[in-house]
Every structure is written in structure tokens, then in C-alpha cells.
Amino acid sequence: MTTEEYNKCVDDFSDGVYRFILHNIRDEDAAKDIVQDSFVKMWEKVGDIDYKKARSYLFTAAYHTIHSS
């Protein structure tokens, strides 16, 4: 995935990931932290992730973060 594609993912998916997390944990501040953590995880593997699978990667990372706490 390119930097431009990553930035597009932030624009396109951050709100959806936030709403998904908030629905599950009902804590706005924690949800914002998990969104940021999910994007950091994706950035660390940006060269290994196919842009077409970025949405799935983000939601999976968020799900695992929620359930590992």
C-alpha cells in the first residue's frame, strides 16, 4: 500500500472503525485511542498490506484490541 492509499484509508474508514468500536465498548475516549492504535498497527505494516484489504485489516485490528483488554 502506498502512503497515498494509507491516507485515503484514514479518510474513508476512520469514522466507521470509530463507530464500530464505540458500539462495542461505549467509551468515547477509549474508542478514539483504539482507532488511533489500529491505524498505527496498519502503518507499521503498510508495505505488507494490500490496499484492497485495508478496511478488513483495520476492523480486525480494532476487534482484537477490544477483546485483548
mmCIF file as Biopython writes it, N, C-alpha, C and O atoms, coordinates in Angstrom:
data_model
#
loop_
_atom_site.group_PDB
_atom_site.id
_atom_site.type_symbol
_atom_site.label_atom_id
_atom_site.label_alt_id
_atom_site.label_comp_id
_atom_site.label_asym_id
_atom_site.label_entity_id
_atom_site.label_seq_id
_atom_site.pdbx_PDB_ins_code
_atom_site.Cartn_x
_atom_site.Cartn_y
_atom_site.Cartn_z
_atom_site.occupancy
_atom_site.B_iso_or_equiv
_atom_site.auth_seq_id
_atom_site.auth_asym_id
_atom_site.pdbx_PDB_model_num
ATOM 1   N N  . MET A ? 1  ? 0.840   -1.161 0.000  1.0 0.0 1  A 1 
ATOM 2   C CA . MET A ? 1  ? 0.000   0.000  0.000  1.0 0.0 1  A 1 
ATOM 3   C C  . MET A ? 1  ? 0.894   1.237  0.000  1.0 0.0 1  A 1 
ATOM 4   O O  . MET A ? 1  ? 1.920   1.277  0.679  1.0 0.0 1  A 1 
ATOM 5   N N  . THR A ? 2  ? 0.501   2.216  -0.750 1.0 0.0 2  A 1 
ATOM 6   C CA . THR A ? 2  ? 1.277   3.457  -0.817 1.0 0.0 2  A 1 
ATOM 7   C C  . THR A ? 2  ? 0.843   4.406  0.314  1.0 0.0 2  A 1 
ATOM 8   O O  . THR A ? 2  ? -0.176  4.189  0.970  1.0 0.0 2  A 1 
ATOM 9   N N  . THR A ? 3  ? 1.630   5.443  0.519  1.0 0.0 3  A 1 
ATOM 10  C CA . THR A ? 3  ? 1.278   6.455  1.518  1.0 0.0 3  A 1 
ATOM 11  C C  . THR A ? 3  ? -0.043  7.132  1.149  1.0 0.0 3  A 1 
ATOM 12  O O  . THR A ? 3  ? -0.860  7.419  2.024  1.0 0.0 3  A 1 
ATOM 13  N N  . GLU A ? 4  ? -0.247  7.382  -0.116 1.0 0.0 4  A 1 
ATOM 14  C CA . GLU A ? 4  ? -1.497  7.991  -0.563 1.0 0.0 4  A 1 
ATOM 15  C C  . GLU A ? 4  ? -2.690  7.089  -0.268 1.0 0.0 4  A 1 
ATOM 16  O O  . GLU A ? 4  ? -3.742  7.565  0.158  1.0 0.0 4  A 1 
ATOM 17  N N  . GLU A ? 5  ? -2.528  5.796  -0.494 1.0 0.0 5  A 1 
ATOM 18  C CA . GLU A ? 5  ? -3.604  4.846  -0.196 1.0 0.0 5  A 1 
ATOM 19  C C  . GLU A ? 5  ? -3.870  4.777  1.308  1.0 0.0 5  A 1 
ATOM 20  O O  . GLU A ? 5  ? -5.016  4.679  1.746  1.0 0.0 5  A 1 
ATOM 21  N N  . TYR A ? 6  ? -2.794  4.828  2.084  1.0 0.0 6  A 1 
ATOM 22  C CA . TYR A ? 6  ? -2.956  4.839  3.548  1.0 0.0 6  A 1 
ATOM 23  C C  . TYR A ? 6  ? -3.765  6.068  3.976  1.0 0.0 6  A 1 
ATOM 24  O O  . TYR A ? 6  ? -4.703  5.954  4.764  1.0 0.0 6  A 1 
ATOM 25  N N  . ASN A ? 7  ? -3.402  7.226  3.460  1.0 0.0 7  A 1 
ATOM 26  C CA . ASN A ? 7  ? -4.120  8.453  3.799  1.0 0.0 7  A 1 
ATOM 27  C C  . ASN A ? 7  ? -5.579  8.389  3.374  1.0 0.0 7  A 1 
ATOM 28  O O  . ASN A ? 7  ? -6.454  8.912  4.064  1.0 0.0 7  A 1 
ATOM 29  N N  . LYS A ? 8  ? -5.841  7.752  2.247  1.0 0.0 8  A 1 
ATOM 30  C CA . LYS A ? 8  ? -7.225  7.559  1.797  1.0 0.0 8  A 1 
ATOM 31  C C  . LYS A ? 8  ? -7.972  6.655  2.776  1.0 0.0 8  A 1 
ATOM 32  O O  . LYS A ? 8  ? -9.152  6.880  3.047  1.0 0.0 8  A 1 
ATOM 33  N N  . CYS A ? 9  ? -7.302  5.647  3.302  1.0 0.0 9  A 1 
ATOM 34  C CA . CYS A ? 9  ? -7.917  4.769  4.300  1.0 0.0 9  A 1 
ATOM 35  C C  . CYS A ? 9  ? -8.318  5.549  5.549  1.0 0.0 9  A 1 
ATOM 36  O O  . CYS A ? 9  ? -9.391  5.329  6.110  1.0 0.0 9  A 1 
ATOM 37  N N  . VAL A ? 10 ? -7.457  6.451  5.975  1.0 0.0 10 A 1 
ATOM 38  C CA . VAL A ? 10 ? -7.774  7.287  7.140  1.0 0.0 10 A 1 
ATOM 39  C C  . VAL A ? 10 ? -9.049  8.073  6.854  1.0 0.0 10 A 1 
ATOM 40  O O  . VAL A ? 10 ? -9.963  8.110  7.678  1.0 0.0 10 A 1 
ATOM 41  N N  . ASP A ? 11 ? -9.104  8.695  5.690  1.0 0.0 11 A 1 
ATOM 42  C CA . ASP A ? 11 ? -10.285 9.488  5.326  1.0 0.0 11 A 1 
ATOM 43  C C  . ASP A ? 11 ? -11.542 8.630  5.198  1.0 0.0 11 A 1 
ATOM 44  O O  . ASP A ? 11 ? -12.617 9.025  5.647  1.0 0.0 11 A 1 
ATOM 45  N N  . ASP A ? 12 ? -11.403 7.463  4.587  1.0 0.0 12 A 1 
ATOM 46  C CA . ASP A ? 12 ? -12.562 6.639  4.259  1.0 0.0 12 A 1 
ATOM 47  C C  . ASP A ? 12 ? -13.056 5.779  5.419  1.0 0.0 12 A 1 
ATOM 48  O O  . ASP A ? 12 ? -14.257 5.534  5.526  1.0 0.0 12 A 1 
ATOM 49  N N  . PHE A ? 13 ? -12.157 5.315  6.293  1.0 0.0 13 A 1 
ATOM 50  C CA . PHE A ? 13 ? -12.548 4.287  7.252  1.0 0.0 13 A 1 
ATOM 51  C C  . PHE A ? 13 ? -12.501 4.684  8.718  1.0 0.0 13 A 1 
ATOM 52  O O  . PHE A ? 13 ? -13.042 3.962  9.556  1.0 0.0 13 A 1 
ATOM 53  N N  . SER A ? 14 ? -11.875 5.805  9.059  1.0 0.0 14 A 1 
ATOM 54  C CA . SER A ? 14 ? -11.715 6.123  10.482 1.0 0.0 14 A 1 
ATOM 55  C C  . SER A ? 14 ? -13.053 6.285  11.187 1.0 0.0 14 A 1 
ATOM 56  O O  . SER A ? 14 ? -13.205 5.829  12.320 1.0 0.0 14 A 1 
ATOM 57  N N  . ASP A ? 15 ? -14.021 6.919  10.552 1.0 0.0 15 A 1 
ATOM 58  C CA . ASP A ? 15 ? -15.321 7.106  11.184 1.0 0.0 15 A 1 
ATOM 59  C C  . ASP A ? 15 ? -16.033 5.769  11.406 1.0 0.0 15 A 1 
ATOM 60  O O  . ASP A ? 15 ? -16.614 5.542  12.468 1.0 0.0 15 A 1 
ATOM 61  N N  . GLY A ? 16 ? -15.988 4.901  10.419 1.0 0.0 16 A 1 
ATOM 62  C CA . GLY A ? 16 ? -16.634 3.596  10.547 1.0 0.0 16 A 1 
ATOM 63  C C  . GLY A ? 16 ? -16.002 2.729  11.622 1.0 0.0 16 A 1 
ATOM 64  O O  . GLY A ? 16 ? -16.702 2.049  12.372 1.0 0.0 16 A 1 
ATOM 65  N N  . VAL A ? 17 ? -14.672 2.756  11.696 1.0 0.0 17 A 1 
ATOM 66  C CA . VAL A ? 17 ? -13.975 1.993  12.730 1.0 0.0 17 A 1 
ATOM 67  C C  . VAL A ? 17 ? -14.326 2.553  14.103 1.0 0.0 17 A 1 
ATOM 68  O O  . VAL A ? 17 ? -14.557 1.796  15.046 1.0 0.0 17 A 1 
ATOM 69  N N  . TYR A ? 18 ? -14.366 3.869  14.213 1.0 0.0 18 A 1 
ATOM 70  C CA . TYR A ? 18 ? -14.726 4.509  15.485 1.0 0.0 18 A 1 
ATOM 71  C C  . TYR A ? 18 ? -16.129 4.097  15.924 1.0 0.0 18 A 1 
ATOM 72  O O  . TYR A ? 18 ? -16.330 3.726  17.080 1.0 0.0 18 A 1 
ATOM 73  N N  . ARG A ? 19 ? -17.097 4.159  15.016 1.0 0.0 19 A 1 
ATOM 74  C CA . ARG A ? 19 ? -18.476 3.789  15.360 1.0 0.0 19 A 1 
ATOM 75  C C  . ARG A ? 19 ? -18.575 2.315  15.760 1.0 0.0 19 A 1 
ATOM 76  O O  . ARG A ? 19 ? -19.313 1.969  16.682 1.0 0.0 19 A 1 
ATOM 77  N N  . PHE A ? 20 ? -17.836 1.455  15.069 1.0 0.0 20 A 1 
ATOM 78  C CA . PHE A ? 20 ? -17.809 0.031  15.405 1.0 0.0 20 A 1 
ATOM 79  C C  . PHE A ? 20 ? -17.291 -0.179 16.826 1.0 0.0 20 A 1 
ATOM 80  O O  . PHE A ? 20 ? -17.879 -0.933 17.602 1.0 0.0 20 A 1 
ATOM 81  N N  . ILE A ? 21 ? -16.204 0.481  17.159 1.0 0.0 21 A 1 
ATOM 82  C CA . ILE A ? 21 ? -15.609 0.336  18.492 1.0 0.0 21 A 1 
ATOM 83  C C  . ILE A ? 21 ? -16.529 0.921  19.548 1.0 0.0 21 A 1 
ATOM 84  O O  . ILE A ? 21 ? -16.775 0.293  20.578 1.0 0.0 21 A 1 
ATOM 85  N N  . LEU A ? 22 ? -17.039 2.118  19.300 1.0 0.0 22 A 1 
ATOM 86  C CA . LEU A ? 22 ? -17.908 2.778  20.268 1.0 0.0 22 A 1 
ATOM 87  C C  . LEU A ? 22 ? -19.145 1.930  20.554 1.0 0.0 22 A 1 
ATOM 88  O O  . LEU A ? 22 ? -19.591 1.844  21.698 1.0 0.0 22 A 1 
ATOM 89  N N  . HIS A ? 23 ? -19.688 1.318  19.535 1.0 0.0 23 A 1 
ATOM 90  C CA . HIS A ? 23 ? -20.855 0.435  19.711 1.0 0.0 23 A 1 
ATOM 91  C C  . HIS A ? 23 ? -20.526 -0.716 20.656 1.0 0.0 23 A 1 
ATOM 92  O O  . HIS A ? 23 ? -21.378 -1.156 21.428 1.0 0.0 23 A 1 
ATOM 93  N N  . ASN A ? 24 ? -19.301 -1.196 20.594 1.0 0.0 24 A 1 
ATOM 94  C CA . ASN A ? 24 ? -18.898 -2.345 21.404 1.0 0.0 24 A 1 
ATOM 95  C C  . ASN A ? 24 ? -18.460 -1.987 22.822 1.0 0.0 24 A 1 
ATOM 96  O O  . ASN A ? 24 ? -18.693 -2.761 23.751 1.0 0.0 24 A 1 
ATOM 97  N N  . ILE A ? 25 ? -17.830 -0.827 23.003 1.0 0.0 25 A 1 
ATOM 98  C CA . ILE A ? 25 ? -17.294 -0.525 24.337 1.0 0.0 25 A 1 
ATOM 99  C C  . ILE A ? 25 ? -17.949 0.673  25.021 1.0 0.0 25 A 1 
ATOM 100 O O  . ILE A ? 25 ? -17.806 0.845  26.231 1.0 0.0 25 A 1 
ATOM 101 N N  . ARG A ? 26 ? -18.656 1.489  24.273 1.0 0.0 26 A 1 
ATOM 102 C CA . ARG A ? 26 ? -19.396 2.631  24.826 1.0 0.0 26 A 1 
ATOM 103 C C  . ARG A ? 26 ? -18.537 3.591  25.665 1.0 0.0 26 A 1 
ATOM 104 O O  . ARG A ? 26 ? -18.983 4.104  26.691 1.0 0.0 26 A 1 
ATOM 105 N N  . ASP A ? 27 ? -17.321 3.817  25.216 1.0 0.0 27 A 1 
ATOM 106 C CA . ASP A ? 27 ? -16.408 4.760  25.874 1.0 0.0 27 A 1 
ATOM 107 C C  . ASP A ? 27 ? -15.724 5.559  24.773 1.0 0.0 27 A 1 
ATOM 108 O O  . ASP A ? 27 ? -14.861 5.037  24.067 1.0 0.0 27 A 1 
ATOM 109 N N  . GLU A ? 28 ? -16.110 6.827  24.626 1.0 0.0 28 A 1 
ATOM 110 C CA . GLU A ? 28 ? -15.627 7.640  23.513 1.0 0.0 28 A 1 
ATOM 111 C C  . GLU A ? 28 ? -14.114 7.798  23.499 1.0 0.0 28 A 1 
ATOM 112 O O  . GLU A ? 28 ? -13.482 7.661  22.452 1.0 0.0 28 A 1 
ATOM 113 N N  . ASP A ? 29 ? -13.532 8.087  24.659 1.0 0.0 29 A 1 
ATOM 114 C CA . ASP A ? 29 ? -12.079 8.290  24.699 1.0 0.0 29 A 1 
ATOM 115 C C  . ASP A ? 29 ? -11.321 7.006  24.371 1.0 0.0 29 A 1 
ATOM 116 O O  . ASP A ? 29 ? -10.349 7.029  23.615 1.0 0.0 29 A 1 
ATOM 117 N N  . ALA A ? 30 ? -11.762 5.898  24.936 1.0 0.0 30 A 1 
ATOM 118 C CA . ALA A ? 30 ? -11.111 4.613  24.641 1.0 0.0 30 A 1 
ATOM 119 C C  . ALA A ? 30 ? -11.287 4.255  23.169 1.0 0.0 30 A 1 
ATOM 120 O O  . ALA A ? 30 ? -10.369 3.719  22.549 1.0 0.0 30 A 1 
ATOM 121 N N  . ALA A ? 31 ? -12.449 4.545  22.609 1.0 0.0 31 A 1 
ATOM 122 C CA . ALA A ? 31 ? -12.700 4.257  21.190 1.0 0.0 31 A 1 
ATOM 123 C C  . ALA A ? 31 ? -11.741 5.052  20.302 1.0 0.0 31 A 1 
ATOM 124 O O  . ALA A ? 31 ? -11.204 4.520  19.331 1.0 0.0 31 A 1 
ATOM 125 N N  . LYS A ? 32 ? -11.528 6.318  20.635 1.0 0.0 32 A 1 
ATOM 126 C CA . LYS A ? 32 ? -10.589 7.133  19.862 1.0 0.0 32 A 1 
ATOM 127 C C  . LYS A ? 32 ? -9.176  6.573  19.947 1.0 0.0 32 A 1 
ATOM 128 O O  . LYS A ? 32 ? -8.448  6.552  18.955 1.0 0.0 32 A 1 
ATOM 129 N N  . ASP A ? 33 ? -8.795  6.125  21.128 1.0 0.0 33 A 1 
ATOM 130 C CA . ASP A ? 33 ? -7.463  5.532  21.301 1.0 0.0 33 A 1 
ATOM 131 C C  . ASP A ? 33 ? -7.313  4.260  20.479 1.0 0.0 33 A 1 
ATOM 132 O O  . ASP A ? 33 ? -6.264  4.028  19.878 1.0 0.0 33 A 1 
ATOM 133 N N  . ILE A ? 34 ? -8.347  3.440  20.449 1.0 0.0 34 A 1 
ATOM 134 C CA . ILE A ? 34 ? -8.282  2.185  19.695 1.0 0.0 34 A 1 
ATOM 135 C C  . ILE A ? 34 ? -8.231  2.455  18.196 1.0 0.0 34 A 1 
ATOM 136 O O  . ILE A ? 34 ? -7.534  1.750  17.466 1.0 0.0 34 A 1 
ATOM 137 N N  . VAL A ? 35 ? -8.956  3.462  17.731 1.0 0.0 35 A 1 
ATOM 138 C CA . VAL A ? 35 ? -8.880  3.835  16.311 1.0 0.0 35 A 1 
ATOM 139 C C  . VAL A ? 35 ? -7.445  4.224  15.969 1.0 0.0 35 A 1 
ATOM 140 O O  . VAL A ? 35 ? -6.882  3.762  14.976 1.0 0.0 35 A 1 
ATOM 141 N N  . GLN A ? 36 ? -6.872  5.068  16.794 1.0 0.0 36 A 1 
ATOM 142 C CA . GLN A ? 36 ? -5.500  5.509  16.539 1.0 0.0 36 A 1 
ATOM 143 C C  . GLN A ? 36 ? -4.540  4.324  16.575 1.0 0.0 36 A 1 
ATOM 144 O O  . GLN A ? 36 ? -3.659  4.216  15.723 1.0 0.0 36 A 1 
ATOM 145 N N  . ASP A ? 37 ? -4.703  3.444  17.544 1.0 0.0 37 A 1 
ATOM 146 C CA . ASP A ? 37 ? -3.856  2.257  17.654 1.0 0.0 37 A 1 
ATOM 147 C C  . ASP A ? 37 ? -3.981  1.370  16.413 1.0 0.0 37 A 1 
ATOM 148 O O  . ASP A ? 37 ? -2.988  0.832  15.923 1.0 0.0 37 A 1 
ATOM 149 N N  . SER A ? 38 ? -5.206  1.224  15.914 1.0 0.0 38 A 1 
ATOM 150 C CA . SER A ? 38 ? -5.428  0.395  14.720 1.0 0.0 38 A 1 
ATOM 151 C C  . SER A ? 38 ? -4.720  0.967  13.498 1.0 0.0 38 A 1 
ATOM 152 O O  . SER A ? 38 ? -4.145  0.226  12.701 1.0 0.0 38 A 1 
ATOM 153 N N  . PHE A ? 39 ? -4.764  2.292  13.356 1.0 0.0 39 A 1 
ATOM 154 C CA . PHE A ? 39 ? -4.071  2.921  12.232 1.0 0.0 39 A 1 
ATOM 155 C C  . PHE A ? 39 ? -2.552  2.856  12.392 1.0 0.0 39 A 1 
ATOM 156 O O  . PHE A ? 39 ? -1.830  2.728  11.403 1.0 0.0 39 A 1 
ATOM 157 N N  . VAL A ? 40 ? -2.071  2.942  13.617 1.0 0.0 40 A 1 
ATOM 158 C CA . VAL A ? 40 ? -0.627  2.789  13.858 1.0 0.0 40 A 1 
ATOM 159 C C  . VAL A ? 40 ? -0.191  1.383  13.472 1.0 0.0 40 A 1 
ATOM 160 O O  . VAL A ? 40 ? 0.833   1.209  12.811 1.0 0.0 40 A 1 
ATOM 161 N N  . LYS A ? 41 ? -0.958  0.384  13.877 1.0 0.0 41 A 1 
ATOM 162 C CA . LYS A ? 41 ? -0.632  -1.004 13.516 1.0 0.0 41 A 1 
ATOM 163 C C  . LYS A ? 41 ? -0.598  -1.169 12.002 1.0 0.0 41 A 1 
ATOM 164 O O  . LYS A ? 41 ? 0.284   -1.839 11.466 1.0 0.0 41 A 1 
ATOM 165 N N  . MET A ? 42 ? -1.561  -0.558 11.315 1.0 0.0 42 A 1 
ATOM 166 C CA . MET A ? 42 ? -1.585  -0.673 9.860  1.0 0.0 42 A 1 
ATOM 167 C C  . MET A ? 42 ? -0.379  0.050  9.253  1.0 0.0 42 A 1 
ATOM 168 O O  . MET A ? 42 ? 0.220   -0.447 8.299  1.0 0.0 42 A 1 
ATOM 169 N N  . TRP A ? 43 ? -0.020  1.207  9.791  1.0 0.0 43 A 1 
ATOM 170 C CA . TRP A ? 43 ? 1.131   1.940  9.271  1.0 0.0 43 A 1 
ATOM 171 C C  . TRP A ? 43 ? 2.411   1.127  9.411  1.0 0.0 43 A 1 
ATOM 172 O O  . TRP A ? 43 ? 3.263   1.143  8.523  1.0 0.0 43 A 1 
ATOM 173 N N  . GLU A ? 44 ? 2.546   0.416  10.531 1.0 0.0 44 A 1 
ATOM 174 C CA . GLU A ? 44 ? 3.743   -0.391 10.764 1.0 0.0 44 A 1 
ATOM 175 C C  . GLU A ? 44 ? 3.871   -1.523 9.754  1.0 0.0 44 A 1 
ATOM 176 O O  . GLU A ? 44 ? 4.971   -2.030 9.535  1.0 0.0 44 A 1 
ATOM 177 N N  . LYS A ? 45 ? 2.770   -1.924 9.137  1.0 0.0 45 A 1 
ATOM 178 C CA . LYS A ? 45 ? 2.791   -3.000 8.141  1.0 0.0 45 A 1 
ATOM 179 C C  . LYS A ? 45 ? 2.338   -2.507 6.770  1.0 0.0 45 A 1 
ATOM 180 O O  . LYS A ? 45 ? 1.921   -3.301 5.926  1.0 0.0 45 A 1 
ATOM 181 N N  . VAL A ? 46 ? 2.422   -1.201 6.551  1.0 0.0 46 A 1 
ATOM 182 C CA . VAL A ? 46 ? 1.885   -0.600 5.335  1.0 0.0 46 A 1 
ATOM 183 C C  . VAL A ? 46 ? 2.439   -1.251 4.063  1.0 0.0 46 A 1 
ATOM 184 O O  . VAL A ? 46 ? 1.726   -1.353 3.065  1.0 0.0 46 A 1 
ATOM 185 N N  . GLY A ? 47 ? 3.671   -1.682 4.089  1.0 0.0 47 A 1 
ATOM 186 C CA . GLY A ? 47 ? 4.259   -2.312 2.909  1.0 0.0 47 A 1 
ATOM 187 C C  . GLY A ? 47 ? 3.771   -3.728 2.656  1.0 0.0 47 A 1 
ATOM 188 O O  . GLY A ? 47 ? 3.931   -4.260 1.557  1.0 0.0 47 A 1 
ATOM 189 N N  . ASP A ? 48 ? 3.173   -4.339 3.679  1.0 0.0 48 A 1 
ATOM 190 C CA . ASP A ? 48 ? 2.719   -5.725 3.559  1.0 0.0 48 A 1 
ATOM 191 C C  . ASP A ? 48 ? 1.216   -5.860 3.318  1.0 0.0 48 A 1 
ATOM 192 O O  . ASP A ? 48 ? 0.732   -6.949 3.011  1.0 0.0 48 A 1 
ATOM 193 N N  . ILE A ? 49 ? 0.483   -4.767 3.456  1.0 0.0 49 A 1 
ATOM 194 C CA . ILE A ? 49 ? -0.976  -4.830 3.359  1.0 0.0 49 A 1 
ATOM 195 C C  . ILE A ? 49 ? -1.419  -4.355 1.976  1.0 0.0 49 A 1 
ATOM 196 O O  . ILE A ? 49 ? -1.005  -3.297 1.502  1.0 0.0 49 A 1 
ATOM 197 N N  . ASP A ? 50 ? -2.262  -5.155 1.349  1.0 0.0 50 A 1 
ATOM 198 C CA . ASP A ? 50 ? -2.858  -4.783 0.069  1.0 0.0 50 A 1 
ATOM 199 C C  . ASP A ? 50 ? -3.945  -3.744 0.340  1.0 0.0 50 A 1 
ATOM 200 O O  . ASP A ? 50 ? -4.763  -3.923 1.242  1.0 0.0 50 A 1 
ATOM 201 N N  . TYR A ? 51 ? -3.957  -2.680 -0.422 1.0 0.0 51 A 1 
ATOM 202 C CA . TYR A ? 51 ? -4.940  -1.611 -0.229 1.0 0.0 51 A 1 
ATOM 203 C C  . TYR A ? 51 ? -6.367  -2.150 -0.223 1.0 0.0 51 A 1 
ATOM 204 O O  . TYR A ? 51 ? -7.211  -1.663 0.530  1.0 0.0 51 A 1 
ATOM 205 N N  . LYS A ? 52 ? -6.639  -3.138 -1.045 1.0 0.0 52 A 1 
ATOM 206 C CA . LYS A ? 52 ? -7.986  -3.704 -1.135 1.0 0.0 52 A 1 
ATOM 207 C C  . LYS A ? 52 ? -8.411  -4.403 0.151  1.0 0.0 52 A 1 
ATOM 208 O O  . LYS A ? 52 ? -9.602  -4.626 0.366  1.0 0.0 52 A 1 
ATOM 209 N N  . LYS A ? 53 ? -7.452  -4.752 1.010  1.0 0.0 53 A 1 
ATOM 210 C CA . LYS A ? 53 ? -7.763  -5.442 2.262  1.0 0.0 53 A 1 
ATOM 211 C C  . LYS A ? 53 ? -7.594  -4.543 3.484  1.0 0.0 53 A 1 
ATOM 212 O O  . LYS A ? 53 ? -7.688  -5.009 4.620  1.0 0.0 53 A 1 
ATOM 213 N N  . ALA A ? 54 ? -7.347  -3.268 3.254  1.0 0.0 54 A 1 
ATOM 214 C CA . ALA A ? 54 ? -7.078  -2.336 4.358  1.0 0.0 54 A 1 
ATOM 215 C C  . ALA A ? 54 ? -8.271  -2.196 5.300  1.0 0.0 54 A 1 
ATOM 216 O O  . ALA A ? 54 ? -8.087  -2.181 6.517  1.0 0.0 54 A 1 
ATOM 217 N N  . ARG A ? 55 ? -9.467  -2.096 4.774  1.0 0.0 55 A 1 
ATOM 218 C CA . ARG A ? 55 ? -10.653 -1.958 5.621  1.0 0.0 55 A 1 
ATOM 219 C C  . ARG A ? 55 ? -10.781 -3.160 6.542  1.0 0.0 55 A 1 
ATOM 220 O O  . ARG A ? 55 ? -10.996 -3.012 7.745  1.0 0.0 55 A 1 
ATOM 221 N N  . SER A ? 56 ? -10.649 -4.334 5.978  1.0 0.0 56 A 1 
ATOM 222 C CA . SER A ? 56 ? -10.727 -5.558 6.770  1.0 0.0 56 A 1 
ATOM 223 C C  . SER A ? 56 ? -9.636  -5.594 7.830  1.0 0.0 56 A 1 
ATOM 224 O O  . SER A ? 56 ? -9.889  -5.983 8.971  1.0 0.0 56 A 1 
ATOM 225 N N  . TYR A ? 57 ? -8.428  -5.192 7.462  1.0 0.0 57 A 1 
ATOM 226 C CA . TYR A ? 57 ? -7.320  -5.173 8.415  1.0 0.0 57 A 1 
ATOM 227 C C  . TYR A ? 57 ? -7.638  -4.248 9.583  1.0 0.0 57 A 1 
ATOM 228 O O  . TYR A ? 57 ? -7.412  -4.613 10.737 1.0 0.0 57 A 1 
ATOM 229 N N  . LEU A ? 58 ? -8.154  -3.064 9.303  1.0 0.0 58 A 1 
ATOM 230 C CA . LEU A ? 58 ? -8.454  -2.097 10.362 1.0 0.0 58 A 1 
ATOM 231 C C  . LEU A ? 58 ? -9.516  -2.613 11.325 1.0 0.0 58 A 1 
ATOM 232 O O  . LEU A ? 58 ? -9.358  -2.516 12.541 1.0 0.0 58 A 1 
ATOM 233 N N  . PHE A ? 59 ? -10.592 -3.158 10.782 1.0 0.0 59 A 1 
ATOM 234 C CA . PHE A ? 59 ? -11.650 -3.666 11.645 1.0 0.0 59 A 1 
ATOM 235 C C  . PHE A ? 59 ? -11.176 -4.867 12.454 1.0 0.0 59 A 1 
ATOM 236 O O  . PHE A ? 59 ? -11.561 -5.025 13.613 1.0 0.0 59 A 1 
ATOM 237 N N  . THR A ? 60 ? -10.352 -5.702 11.860 1.0 0.0 60 A 1 
ATOM 238 C CA . THR A ? 60 ? -9.807  -6.851 12.590 1.0 0.0 60 A 1 
ATOM 239 C C  . THR A ? 60 ? -8.871  -6.391 13.696 1.0 0.0 60 A 1 
ATOM 240 O O  . THR A ? 60 ? -8.927  -6.914 14.809 1.0 0.0 60 A 1 
ATOM 241 N N  . ALA A ? 61 ? -8.016  -5.427 13.409 1.0 0.0 61 A 1 
ATOM 242 C CA . ALA A ? 61 ? -7.097  -4.896 14.424 1.0 0.0 61 A 1 
ATOM 243 C C  . ALA A ? 61 ? -7.888  -4.270 15.567 1.0 0.0 61 A 1 
ATOM 244 O O  . ALA A ? 61 ? -7.555  -4.470 16.735 1.0 0.0 61 A 1 
ATOM 245 N N  . ALA A ? 62 ? -8.925  -3.520 15.241 1.0 0.0 62 A 1 
ATOM 246 C CA . ALA A ? 62 ? -9.762  -2.901 16.275 1.0 0.0 62 A 1 
ATOM 247 C C  . ALA A ? 62 ? -10.456 -3.968 17.111 1.0 0.0 62 A 1 
ATOM 248 O O  . ALA A ? 62 ? -10.498 -3.866 18.337 1.0 0.0 62 A 1 
ATOM 249 N N  . TYR A ? 63 ? -10.994 -4.982 16.464 1.0 0.0 63 A 1 
ATOM 250 C CA . TYR A ? 63 ? -11.684 -6.075 17.170 1.0 0.0 63 A 1 
ATOM 251 C C  . TYR A ? 63 ? -10.721 -6.760 18.148 1.0 0.0 63 A 1 
ATOM 252 O O  . TYR A ? 63 ? -11.078 -7.001 19.301 1.0 0.0 63 A 1 
ATOM 253 N N  . HIS A ? 64 ? -9.530  -7.067 17.700 1.0 0.0 64 A 1 
ATOM 254 C CA . HIS A ? 64 ? -8.558  -7.744 18.570 1.0 0.0 64 A 1 
ATOM 255 C C  . HIS A ? 64 ? -8.123  -6.841 19.721 1.0 0.0 64 A 1 
ATOM 256 O O  . HIS A ? 64 ? -7.890  -7.321 20.831 1.0 0.0 64 A 1 
ATOM 257 N N  . THR A ? 65 ? -8.015  -5.558 19.469 1.0 0.0 65 A 1 
ATOM 258 C CA . THR A ? 65 ? -7.651  -4.635 20.546 1.0 0.0 65 A 1 
ATOM 259 C C  . THR A ? 65 ? -8.760  -4.583 21.592 1.0 0.0 65 A 1 
ATOM 260 O O  . THR A ? 65 ? -8.482  -4.584 22.791 1.0 0.0 65 A 1 
ATOM 261 N N  . ILE A ? 66 ? -10.005 -4.539 21.150 1.0 0.0 66 A 1 
ATOM 262 C CA . ILE A ? 66 ? -11.138 -4.524 22.090 1.0 0.0 66 A 1 
ATOM 263 C C  . ILE A ? 66 ? -11.124 -5.767 22.964 1.0 0.0 66 A 1 
ATOM 264 O O  . ILE A ? 66 ? -11.316 -5.679 24.177 1.0 0.0 66 A 1 
ATOM 265 N N  . HIS A ? 67 ? -10.901 -6.903 22.363 1.0 0.0 67 A 1 
ATOM 266 C CA . HIS A ? 67 ? -11.023 -8.167 23.087 1.0 0.0 67 A 1 
ATOM 267 C C  . HIS A ? 67 ? -9.738  -8.614 23.779 1.0 0.0 67 A 1 
ATOM 268 O O  . HIS A ? 67 ? -9.717  -9.660 24.426 1.0 0.0 67 A 1 
ATOM 269 N N  . SER A ? 68 ? -8.676  -7.837 23.649 1.0 0.0 68 A 1 
ATOM 270 C CA . SER A ? 68 ? -7.455  -8.195 24.363 1.0 0.0 68 A 1 
ATOM 271 C C  . SER A ? 68 ? -7.305  -7.369 25.630 1.0 0.0 68 A 1 
ATOM 272 O O  . SER A ? 68 ? -6.393  -7.601 26.424 1.0 0.0 68 A 1 
ATOM 273 N N  . SER A ? 69 ? -8.186  -6.416 25.819 1.0 0.0 69 A 1 
ATOM 274 C CA . SER A ? 69 ? -8.115  -5.541 27.002 1.0 0.0 69 A 1 
ATOM 275 C C  . SER A ? 69 ? -8.773  -6.176 28.207 1.0 0.0 69 A 1 
ATOM 276 O O  . SER A ? 69 ? -8.802  -5.578 29.282 1.0 0.0 69 A 1 
#
